[in-house]
Amino acid sequence: MPGGRLTQQERQQIALGLADGLAYAEIARRLERPTSTVTREVMRNGGPSGYRAEAAHRATERRAHRRRPSTTRDARAPEQAHGRDAEAVREYEETFTTVMMGSGMPTMMSRVMACITLTDTGSLTAADLVERLNVSPASVSKAITFLESQGMVRRERDGRRRERYVVDDDIWYRSMMASARSTAQIVEIARQGVTVLGPDTPAAVRLENIARFLDFVSESIARAAEQARDILYTNPGTPTDD
């Protein structure tokens, strides 16, 4: 299986595979590359609909040039527990981060979310994040504030009175419920518009259709989240500290 950076020819094959509607796994199989490599490449360079081989190659060269002066991040990478392959974990964390970015989450928030999620404890302090991500405390604080507002992390105090940022089993449930509540607010505003614009006008009809659609979606999300929380969670046991 080839290693190292993707070549320009491989990027062109990725672009052709996407145009043909192939799954990432199939494109990766044809290139003899890990699926995570193809996923990361596509998501950090425009996504499946916006990926362009030439632009991706140029962007990668620019990123590589900017990274050359500093190797401190890899040197400080934490040791891996449970016999994990450190390089495989690093690549997976990068893939996870890239996919979160592709969903619309800003870069630093995605990095923080991935970093906490992939710890066995599911929690880190601000100092932990600063060291692992090689970023400033202000960047961590801003990212945590955003993630907390979205219901993606919560804060707690540990036995040493340090503030820890936690990603637990309920995080995605709370995030989905927050999304449903936000969508419900849009429904309410849309229906206010129907009254303001007049119920028989084209604009009001459009708003009513938007409200009905989003109302159905938000209720479905909330109902599905409740059901999933009740029947799908598994408990692997209490994790040990990293």
Disulfide bonds with the S-S distance in Angstrom:
none
